[in-house]
Amino acid sequence: MKRTQKQIAILTLGFVSSLTFAGHLSAKSETVKMTITGSDLPKTIEITDKSILTRFNIWSGPGNFRVENGVKTPIINDGSILWSQAVVSDPPKGLQQYEVSFYGMFPEERIMYVLRYKYDPIATKGYVYLPGRGEQWYEVNVRSIYRGVEGHWFTASEEFNNTVEPIIRKAKVAAER
């Protein structure tokens, strides 16, 4: 390859890499809104309070990595989901299911991640489901972060349960009045 061709190839590769990297960075938007829907809720719950939103980290867990000396090392930390407990069996039957959506700015507000949530008040345990291939929200989720574990239930963290469950309960009580 001639020197000019090599220079063009290097510049092209650099440009494409910068676009890919910039797209990856923009995908990790701060959560600006969270919504919760469920068949037993009279209306969608909308949360924009930063003190609540900062309790959730959709970017933790599988799909995160760092690169050092050309080696890609996974970073799998527990966050809203207890990844360290791995996949769990389906939650007990009869639990109400909610859809929890996280929004970011890209630069306009849009959904960046959606999961399903069930809470077992007897066991005081929450469950989170990541939609799998072919299911609603799968494509949205994997555009934000592909984890490789989609289509499974996981244990929700105590902080997730202690934040979301009271918000849902309060909305249901308010609707009964």
C-alpha positions in Angstrom: 0.0 0.0 0.0 1.4 3.4 -0.9 2.0 6.0 1.8 -1.0 8.2 0.7 -3.4 5.2 0.8 -2.1 4.3 4.3 -2.7 7.8 5.5 -6.2 7.8 4.0 -6.9 4.4 5.6 -5.6 5.6 9.0 -7.7 8.8 8.9 -10.8 6.9 7.8 -10.3 4.4 10.6 -9.8 7.2 13.1 -12.9 9.0 11.9 -15.1 5.9 12.1 -13.7 5.0 15.6 -14.5 8.5 16.8 -18.1 8.3 15.6 -18.5 4.9 17.2 -17.0 6.1 20.5 -19.1 9.3 20.5 -22.3 7.2 19.9 -21.3 5.0 22.8 -20.8 8.0 25.1 -24.1 9.5 24.2 -25.9 6.3 25.0 -24.9 6.7 28.6 -27.1 9.6 29.3 -28.1 10.6 32.8 -31.6 9.5 33.8 -33.9 12.5 33.6 -37.2 10.8 34.1 -38.6 7.4 35.2 -42.1 6.2 34.6 -44.0 3.2 36.1 -47.1 1.7 34.6 -49.2 -1.2 35.7 -52.8 -2.5 35.2 -53.6 -1.7 38.9 -52.4 1.9 38.7 -54.9 4.6 37.7 -52.3 6.5 35.7 -48.7 6.4 34.8 -46.4 7.4 37.7 -43.8 9.9 36.5 -40.7 10.6 38.5 -38.4 13.5 37.7 -37.0 14.2 41.2 -33.2 14.0 40.9 -32.8 12.8 44.5 -34.9 9.7 43.5 -33.5 9.2 40.0 -29.9 9.1 41.3 -30.7 5.9 43.2 -30.9 4.0 40.0 -28.0 3.0 37.8 -29.1 1.3 34.6 -25.5 1.3 33.4 -24.2 -1.2 36.0 -24.0 -4.9 35.3 -23.1 -7.0 32.2 -22.3 -5.1 29.1 -19.9 -2.7 30.8 -16.1 -3.0 30.3 -12.9 -1.1 30.4 -10.0 -1.5 28.0 -6.4 -1.5 29.3 -3.4 -2.2 27.1 -5.8 -3.5 24.4 -7.5 -6.0 26.8 -11.2 -5.7 27.3 -12.2 -6.4 31.0 -15.8 -6.7 32.0 -17.1 -4.5 34.8 -20.1 -6.1 36.5 -21.1 -4.3 39.6 -24.4 -4.7 41.4 -26.7 -1.7 41.0 -30.5 -1.6 40.8 -30.2 -5.3 39.9 -28.2 -7.8 42.0 -26.1 -9.2 39.1 -24.0 -11.1 41.5 -27.0 -13.4 42.3 -27.2 -14.3 38.6 -30.5 -15.3 36.8 -33.3 -16.3 39.1 -36.3 -18.5 38.4 -39.6 -16.9 37.6 -41.2 -14.9 40.5 -44.1 -16.5 42.3 -47.4 -16.5 40.4 -50.0 -13.8 41.1 -47.6 -10.9 41.6 -48.6 -7.6 40.0 -46.2 -6.6 37.1 -45.1 -3.1 36.4 -43.2 -1.6 33.5 -40.4 0.8 34.6 -39.0 3.1 31.9 -35.9 5.2 32.2 -35.5 8.3 30.0 -32.4 10.3 29.0 -31.6 13.4 26.9 -30.2 12.7 23.4 -30.5 15.8 23.0 -34.3 15.4 23.2 -35.9 13.3 26.0 -36.4 9.6 25.0 -36.7 6.2 26.5 -33.3 4.6 27.0 -34.2 1.4 29.0 -37.3 -0.5 30.0 -37.7 -3.4 32.4 -40.5 -5.3 34.1 -40.8 -5.3 37.9 -42.6 -7.5 40.3 -42.6 -7.3 44.1 -43.4 -10.1 46.6 -44.6 -8.4 49.8 -44.5 -11.7 51.7 -40.9 -12.4 50.9 -40.1 -8.7 50.7 -38.2 -9.4 47.5 -38.4 -7.7 44.1 -37.7 -9.1 40.7 -36.6 -7.4 37.5 -37.0 -8.8 34.0 -35.0 -7.7 31.0 -37.0 -8.1 27.8 -35.5 -10.8 25.5 -35.1 -11.0 21.7 -38.4 -10.5 20.0 -40.1 -8.9 23.0 -41.2 -5.3 23.3 -38.4 -3.0 24.4 -35.6 -5.4 23.6 -34.3 -3.3 20.7 -34.5 -0.1 22.7 -32.6 -1.7 25.6 -29.8 -3.3 23.5 -29.2 -0.1 21.6 -28.4 1.5 25.0 -26.5 -1.5 26.4 -26.3 -5.1 25.3 -25.9 -7.3 28.3 -26.1 -10.8 26.8 -28.5 -11.9 29.6 -31.7 -10.4 28.2 -34.9 -12.5 28.5 -34.3 -13.4 32.2 -35.5 -12.5 35.7 -33.0 -11.1 38.3 -33.3 -10.0 41.9 -33.9 -6.3 42.4 -31.6 -4.6 44.9 -32.9 -3.6 48.3 -32.6 0.1 47.3 -34.6 -0.5 44.2 -37.4 -2.2 46.2 -37.2 0.4 49.0 -37.6 3.2 46.4 -40.0 1.8 43.8 -42.4 -0.2 46.0 -43.5 2.7 48.3 -44.0 4.9 45.3 -46.3 2.3 43.7 -48.1 1.7 47.0 -48.7 5.4 47.5 -50.1 5.8 44.0 -52.5 2.9 44.6 -53.7 4.3 48.0 -54.2 7.7 46.5 -56.3 6.2 43.7 -58.5 4.4 46.2 -59.5 7.6 47.9 
